[in-house]
């Protein structure tokens, strides 16, 4: 049961655009400021609209706590900082969202945190990278844009043997379908900008703490939010609370559309299609088992050349040329020259971000229309290639 969010019984949680809160007496004030009560004191760290959003996620995930941030990156950096310390090691993959890669390998490196990049699908390599100072294994459930899937339970086993936490960015498949606890994920992190916001209305990020690794949400609420800021804004929480109400149906429809588009693209035979829902995909069985038959709505197409990718993107009429994932609209982007465009070529190569790859996020349009648009744009791009 969700708690009644508003004293007047408003069905949509109102937006509390306020900063400070008045108390009945000094005792109530002390209790709030020393976190003995849940009463909000200051909106940098607590706000009724955001608290309501956090409670809904806690209730749907069965987690111990959920802490909302003003972007996915703020949530990722906060979660990592909750477990990391100078001299520690983070074991992760070179297949990471670009800013996460830069956060771990550049920003945190300046504070004495060592990040070791290993192939997370090679369990023995992961085991070999673990040290007594390893604070966490960090992974993305489906990597963006390489679409790699690692064996999460096996990685959780290794992390826990070494007293480390397993942190997982689950942005690709909504938390309602991830079953993080069963997979051994201690801390789930998502960019709520994506599936949750519903129609790309607002930025946000959430850290979901399953209570299986000590002190995560206390560190987030008492230390990181207090000292670094980055709490979700009330307006974003309002938008994303509405988004959460339609998440399950939107996700189902987008995933169904992604399946149709992936099959239609694969049937062409002249582009390489990557979507873990396709039976021939190398991660199909693992993804089926781990995610209960859910595969997300992001897929990639590999074309013969970078030029062909650009021609295809320029020829699109329905699919939008835009970044973001899981908007209601279908989106296309060439990651190597945009999201990863400021990362040098050697690093991009190391991260397997191919310059022949287009990333698609499949939306809620009629799947026949999406497929027709992609087929037409690909015909233009590939026919010019042959001339
Ligand atoms: N994690 C993944 C897998 C992403 O794709 C993104 C953004 O694209 C982020 C994190 C960062 O989220 P935000 O843009 O909300 O900061």
Boltz pocket constraint, residues with backbone or C-beta under 6 A from the ligand:
constraints:
  - pocket:
      binder: B
      contacts: [[A, 71], [A, 72], [A, 73], [A, 74], [A, 97], [A, 140], [A, 142], [A, 144], [A, 169], [A, 171], [A, 172], [A, 190], [A, 191], [A, 192], [A, 193], [A, 203], [A, 204], [A, 205], [A, 324], [A, 325]]
      max_distance: 6.0
